[in-house]
Amino acid sequence: MIQHARNVALGAGLLLSLAGCAGHQVLDAGSVERGEASYYAERYNGRTTASGERLDTAALTAAHRRLPFGTRVEVTNLDTDQSVEVRINDRGPFTRGRIIDLTPAAARRIGLTESGVAPVAVQVTQRP
């Protein structure tokens, strides 16, 4: 009886985790995702990212919830039409509506530092 309950619980957990993934779009090379971008505060410089790297706010890197570490994406600020290519090395952002967090260096390249948040298009240019 206990084994049966454990199996039911494990099965239910598996179904819930698969259902949670079902709504997430998988981005292949050339795919475009639209949403809002933000950027890291300078105070996070040197902290360990989810990939294990140290965050370098002068580097052209970013956080994305689902893309594999090492994926390269082109981020275009839809307000300024400026673009930058970044490498995914962290997870986030975790604010509803935001799809990517950029380093301050990348944010400056696309004119994001004034507003702090901007609508962007994120296109995968290279998968690891």
Phi, psi and omega per residue, in radians:
M1 nan -0.791 3.135
I2 -1.115 -0.728 3.129
Q3 -1.087 -0.711 3.124
H4 -1.081 -0.780 3.132
A5 -1.098 -0.682 3.126
R6 -1.139 -0.739 3.126
N7 -1.132 -0.697 3.104
V8 -1.105 -0.762 -3.141
A9 -1.113 -0.749 3.115
L10 -1.109 -0.756 3.118
G11 -1.089 -0.735 3.127
A12 -1.122 -0.729 3.110
G13 -1.093 -0.716 3.113
L14 -1.105 -0.789 3.125
L15 -1.075 -0.728 3.127
L16 -1.123 -0.717 -3.136
S17 -1.188 -0.658 3.093
L18 -1.185 -0.670 3.113
A19 -1.123 -0.645 3.118
G20 -1.141 -0.536 3.141
C21 -1.435 -0.378 -3.026
A22 -1.059 -0.559 -3.104
G23 -1.458 -0.121 -3.094
H24 -1.527 2.248 3.109
Q25 -1.349 2.323 3.048
V26 -1.632 2.204 -3.098
L27 -1.680 2.094 3.039
D28 -1.681 2.964 3.099
A29 -0.946 2.255 -3.126
G30 1.640 -0.317 3.127
S31 -1.175 2.600 -3.134
V32 -2.153 2.355 3.070
E33 -2.098 2.391 3.128
R34 -2.039 2.508 3.135
G35 3.048 -2.707 -3.137
E36 -1.877 2.541 3.049
A37 -1.949 2.637 3.003
S38 -2.385 -3.058 3.120
Y39 -2.490 2.743 -3.122
Y40 -1.173 2.542 2.976
A41 -1.303 2.596 3.133
E42 -0.986 -0.498 -3.088
R43 -1.111 -0.263 3.122
Y44 -1.493 -0.072 3.121
N45 -0.956 2.258 3.107
G46 1.590 -0.214 3.116
R47 -1.294 2.701 -3.129
T48 -1.346 2.288 3.096
T49 -1.511 3.033 3.136
A50 -1.095 -0.436 3.130
S51 -1.419 -0.166 -3.108
G52 1.714 -0.197 3.085
E53 -1.313 2.764 2.980
R54 -1.445 2.388 3.092
L55 -1.212 2.211 3.072
D56 -2.017 1.854 -3.057
T57 -1.196 -0.171 3.085
A58 -1.617 -0.130 -3.127
A59 -1.543 2.878 3.108
L60 -1.733 1.361 -3.135
T61 -2.285 2.994 -3.074
A62 -2.754 2.912 3.049
A63 -1.927 2.381 3.070
H64 -2.433 2.557 -3.075
R65 -1.183 -0.646 -2.948
R66 -2.133 -0.443 -3.061
L67 -1.148 2.464 3.124
P68 -1.082 2.560 3.060
F69 -1.014 2.447 -3.128
G70 1.651 -0.219 3.093
T71 -1.132 2.411 3.065
R72 -1.819 2.341 3.140
V73 -2.321 2.618 3.008
E74 -1.736 2.179 3.138
V75 -1.892 2.142 3.135
T76 -1.994 2.141 3.051
N77 -1.299 2.035 -3.069
L78 -1.285 -0.256 3.065
D79 -1.426 -0.625 -3.061
T80 -1.889 -0.246 -3.079
D81 1.113 0.370 3.083
Q82 -1.653 2.536 -3.099
S83 -2.216 2.728 3.051
V84 -2.571 2.510 3.045
E85 -1.709 2.293 -3.131
V86 -2.275 2.827 3.087
R87 -1.907 2.329 3.137
I88 -1.361 2.152 3.111
N89 -2.416 0.194 -3.112
D90 -2.617 2.940 3.091
R91 -1.857 2.561 -3.136
G92 2.325 -3.024 -0.122
P93 -1.315 2.852 -3.086
F94 -1.998 0.451 3.050
T95 -1.832 2.273 -3.101
R96 -0.918 2.350 3.097
G97 1.587 -0.352 3.136
R98 -1.580 2.394 -3.077
I99 -1.986 -0.271 -3.118
I100 -2.689 2.476 3.008
D101 -1.965 2.185 -3.121
L102 -1.784 2.758 2.954
T103 -1.248 2.768 3.084
P104 -0.975 -0.636 3.126
A105 -1.079 -0.767 3.126
A106 -1.202 -0.685 3.140
A107 -1.080 -0.695 3.120
R108 -1.088 -0.664 -3.091
R109 -1.094 -0.459 -3.106
I110 -1.972 0.238 3.065
G111 1.243 0.588 -3.084
L112 -1.643 -0.271 -3.006
T113 -1.239 -0.450 3.105
E114 -1.180 -0.895 -3.063
S115 -1.456 -0.521 -3.108
G116 1.497 -0.573 3.101
V117 -2.458 2.437 3.132
A118 -2.647 2.699 3.048
P119 -1.254 2.369 -3.110
V120 -2.392 2.815 2.918
A121 -1.988 2.283 3.134
V122 -1.996 2.063 3.141
Q123 -2.056 2.222 3.096
V124 -1.213 2.195 3.119
T125 -1.861 -0.485 -3.127
Q126 -2.733 2.194 3.063
R127 -1.584 2.619 3.138
P128 -1.189 nan nan
